[in-house]
Amino acid sequence: MDLGLEDRVYIVTGASRGLGAASALALAGEGARLVLCSRNQPALESLAQRVEDPERVIVVPGDLSDDQLAPRLCAAAIGRYGRLDGALISVGGPPAGTTADLTDGQWRTAFDTVFLGTLRLARAVIDATTIEGSSLLFVLSSSVRTPVPGLAASNGLRPGLAMLAKTLADEAGARGVRVNALLPGRIDTDRVRELDEASGRPASTRREHEGAIPLGRYGQPEEFARVAAFVLSPAASYVTGTAIAVDGGATRAI
């Protein structure tokens, strides 16, 4: 299937590793041009060198908590490529901990980055794009549908972002802009391995999680990235306002 991504332009945040990096490579492999963003500039530059044509990639380091980052990313895309077709907004996970463990400062920081940073960029992309068929994709978590033990901040913020995606889909639909969310489960990324390590018994923790996944294993970042590329692409032109689990069947809710 031709996804229709050739020469389309997307911003990808959280692109230095994990799901963001895998999604960026999948989009580039389909011919898209990219603006890559994260706080880790060396890792972004390393990722850009893995793309077949690095001239089709811009690196713009930054933190989503910066209220000037969103217009800067949109301006970089339009300044280099003359267009903007959408964004994959992947935000690093907020700190682990229970509701009691996390301080007010940690909650505020998580809200500023995870929720408000996502909202700012989504609004900026919708305002900047004039191309019918543009698409935004939020990378959230299975915590949208069921709480993950020990990740209170994620449990609190991700469901709100899923409803925000639904609201933006309603508001931007008349302009031909689609907005969706993906809900990854246990994907074998650095973040998930760090969470397993934090248990103090990473091997058995992984086996326990795998035992609760119908497919019996952790997903690979590339498996998530292929879904992301499809949902962002014109091939998914009638998909909007929905949240799609990419979790091997682990989520028990419909």
C-alpha positions, 0 to 999 in steps of 0.5 A: 500500500502506498501511504501517500507520505512522499514529500509530506512534512511532519513535526516529530517530538520526543524524537531522540529515542524510543517511539518517537525515533522509531516513528520518525524513521518509519515516516522518513522511510515512506518519503516524508520530510521531518522536523525532529525535536527533543531536548537531546540534540546529539541524539537527534543529529545521530538519528538524522544521519540514519535517514537515507537523505539527511537533507530531508530532516531538520533538527530543532532541539527544545522542551515542550514546556517552552511556550515558544517552541511550538511556533519555532517548530512550525516556522522551521517546517514552513521555512525549509519546506514551504508546507506543514502536514501535521505532527506526531507529538510524543512526550517523555513519560512523567516521573514514576510514583504514586499520587502521594510520592510526587510533589506539587512541583513534579505535578506542575512540571508534568502538566506543563510538559505533558499536557500544556506542551502538547496542547500548544503544539497541537494548536500551533500546527492546526493554525499553521497548516493550510493543507486539507488532509493534515493530521496530528497524532498524540502518543499517549499510553494504555493508562488512558483506559486503565491505570498503570500501577506506580505511574500516577502522573501518567494516569492523571494526564493521559486520559485528559489528552485523549479527550483533548484529541477528541475535542480537537478532532471535532473542532478542526474536522471542518478544515480537513485536519484529523486528530488521533491518539495511539495508546502503546502498552509494553513496547520494548523501549528504554523507558519501559526497560527503565520501569522494569529495572526500577522494580528491582527484579527486571527479568521477573517483572518482564515475564509477569507483564508478558504473561498478561499480554495475549500475544505473549511478548513486548512489542517492538518500536518498529511495530508501533511506528508502522501504525503511527505512519499509517494513521498520520498518512492520507491512507487513513483519511477517514480516521479521526477522533479515535484512540488506538491501542498498540499493546498486543491485546493487553488492555482489557477495556474495549 
